[in-house]
Amino acid sequence: MAEDRDLQKFASDLQSEIADRALGDAEVGDFTENAFVDVVAEHLADIGMIENPVTCHFTGKVGTGNVRVSGHAIPDDGERIDLIVAIFGGTGSPATISTADVTRLAGQGARALLAASRQIHLELETASDRYAMMERISELLAAGTKQARVIVITDGTSTVRSLDDTTVAGVAVSFEIYDIRRLMRTMRSGQTREVIDIDLAALGMPPIPCVEMPPGAEPYETYLAIFSGDTLYELYETYGPRILEFNVRAFLQATGKVNRGIRDTIRDRPGYFMAYNNGISITADEVRTGTVAGATVITGFKGMQIVNGGQTTASIHRARKRDRLDLSRVHVPAKITRLPPESVEEMVPQISRYANTQNVIQEADFSSNEPFHIAVERLSKDVWAPGERTRWFYERSRGQYQTALSIEGTTEARARAFRERTPPGNRISKTDLARFLNSWSRLPHVVSGGVQKNFIAYMRRMRESRGAKWEPDEGFYRDAIAQAILFLAAQRIVRREGFPAYRINIATYLVAYLSHRTGGKLRLDLIWQRQSLSDELETLLRTWSHAIDRQIQSSAAGRNVTEWAKKEACWTALRQLDLPIDGDLPEEWGSDERSVSADDPWTSQDDHASSAACMRLSSEQWFALHLWGTRTGHLAKWQSGIAHTLSSYAGNGWERAPTAKQARHGVRILEIAAEQGFKGGISGGEV
C-alpha cells in the first residue's frame, strides 16, 4: 500500500537523521535514543506542543515501581510538567508496540512525579543532568504545580491513541502518544499539524452563531462568527497548543505572560471585550453547520487552527484558569476560513500576514521564508570550503538534507558521493545557526534559554540591527561558518572532557567567554580557511572549560543550575573570570608582534590583560570613576570621558569591547584612582 511505503520511507529518513545527529556523540557512547528524543522534542516545540525541551535519560525505582524518563519540558510559567518517554527501536523499520508496553512505559514516566515528590534527586550525583531534571520537577511540585503530561514517543507503530487520565503525587496527569504514524503526519513536508476533529455538542458546548460568505469562484469558504469566552476557554483547555500550531505567535511568544490589557478588560469591563478586541482568525479543513431557529450555526470543525489570536485565546484561558475571572460576558469576533488541503501551506501564512491583529506581526516571524534564510541557503549551495571538496548545508526548512540526499543519492555510490561533499556533520539548521551566532555575540544566557527562545531573540536582534530585508553576503557567511566550527569544537571538547551535566551551558558560555576575552575579534578568517581550530586554541578551550563549569555551578549558589544559566546574572558572574593563557597565544588570536593602534583589532597579550581588567568593572563603577575624576580634577577631562565611555560599554554587557588604546587608558585611570585612595566599590585587586 502507498501509505505503508510512505511510512517506511519516513521511518528510514528519520533513522538517517537520528544517526547523523548521534554521530558527534558516538565517541563518548551517548545513547542514539537521545538523538531520537532531541529530534522529536525539537519538532514538538516547533509546533507549540511543548516548551523548553531538555533530553535526559533517567531510570530508577520508587518503592517497588520502576521510573523511566527520556526528557522533560516545562513552560515558562511552570504551570505544567511535561515528561517525555521514548520507546526506540532504531532499526529504521517500524515495529509494532503493544498496548501493554505503551501503558507500562507511560506509567513509568508518570511515576517520575512520585519520585520527584520524594526528592529522589538528593540520592543522585549533584553535577549531573539527572539531578538537575529531578530537582527542577521537585521544585515545581513544591511550588504547587498540579498538572502534568506524559508524552510517549516511539519509532514504532501503535494502536494506542489515548490513555485514561490519572493522578500521581497529587498531580493530574494526562497522556499523549506519538507513534511513527503520528510523527509522520506532523513532521513530513506539507503537513505540520495533527488534524483535530471537534464536535461541539459532544464536548458539551453550544453551537456558534455565524454568517456565511456568499459563494464565489475562489476555492475557499468564509464564515463570520462570535465565540463566547467560555467556548474559547473550553477549546484551549481541551486541545491546548494543538489548535495554535499554525499560529506564528505560538512559536514566537510562548512566554507564559498574560497580556495585561486583555486581562484587565476581562476583569474590569467584560461587556466591552467585543468592542475592544480585533478578534481571531481561524482556518479549518472542514466547517460543519446546522440551523437553530432558522439561523446558521457552526456545530463542529475538522482541522481547526487559530492562525491569529493566539494571545487572545491563551489570555482568556489564563484569565479564567489562573485569575478565576468570569467569562460569561466576554465575546470574541472570529473569521473562519475553510481551505482546501492544497491551499493550506500557501494561504495560512498570507492570512496571518494580513490579518488585522492587536500586535503587528513582523516579517521575521515567518522564519523559513525570511530573505535572510533564503540568502544563507543560497550561499551554502554556492560557497565551497577551501579546497572546493566539501561544503556546508543550511536547512532552511526541516528535512531538506534528507530530501536532497534522496534526490541526488539514487544509487549507493551517488549517496556516498553526496555525503562526502556534504557531510552530515556540516548540516546546520536555522536554530543551530542562531545558537552559534548568539554564543559568539556573548549571549550565552539567551542560548541557555532553549532552542526556540534563542532563535526568536536572534531574529529580533538581527531585524533591529540590519532591517527586515537585509541579506547576508559571502563574508558574513564565512564568518558564520567559522562560528559554527568554533561552537561545534567547543561541544566536542565538552563531551570528551566527560562533564556529567550542563554540557550545552558549558559550551555556549565557553564560546561567549572566548569572544569576551578577545573583544569579539578572533581570527574567524583563519578558522574558515582551516575549517578547524588550531591545536593551541583547542587546548586553551579544554583548559578553560573546567573553570567555566565551576564558575557556572558556584555562582548558582544553591539555585537550580540549569535555570541559573538562563539568567544574565550568570553571564555577569562568569565575565569576572580572568583565566590564564599558558604559553603562546593561539594563532587565531592575532599576532602579538604587530604594532597596535587605536584602529587595530588585534591586541597584544598585555593589551588583552588591560582589556580584561577594564571589563571586570561594572557600569556603575566606571560611572563612579567618571564622576569622581570630574569633581576632584584627579582625572584629565579626556580621562573622565574615557571612564564615561567604558561605563556605557559595560552597561550594554560589553557587547563592544574597549580598543587597545582605551584599555590602556582605562588601566591608567584605575592606577590613578588607587593612588588617590578612591574606593567607590573598586578593590585594589581589580586595578
Secondary structure by P-SEA (a helix, b strand, c coil): caaaaaaaaaaaaaaaaaaaaacccccccccaaaaaaaaaaaaaaaaccccbbbbbbbbbbcccbbbbbccccccccccbbbbbbbbcccccbbbbbcaaaaaaaaaaaaaaaaaaaaccccccccccaaaaaaaaaaaaaaacccbbbbbbbccccccccbbbbbbcccbbbbbbbbcaaaaaaaccccccccbbbbbccccccccccccccccccccbbbbbbbbcaaaaaaaaaaccccccccccccccccccccaaaaaaaaacccccccccccbbbbbccbbbbbbcccbbbbccccccccccaaaaaaaaaaaaaccccccccbbbbbbbbbbccccccccaaaaaacccccccccccccccccaaaaaaaaaaaccccccccbbbbbccccaaaaaaaaaaaccaaaaaaaaaaccccccccaaaaaaaaaaaacccccccccaaaaaaaaaaaaaaaccccccccaaaaaaaaaaaaaaaaaaaaaaaaccccaaaaaaaaaaaaaaaaaccccaaaaaaaaccccaaaaaaaaaaaaaaaaaaaaacccccaaaaaacaaaaaaaacccccccccccccccccccccccccccccaaaaaaaaaaacccaaaaaaaaaaaaaaccccaaaaaaaaaaaaaaaacccccccaaaaaaaaaaaaaaaaaccccccccccc
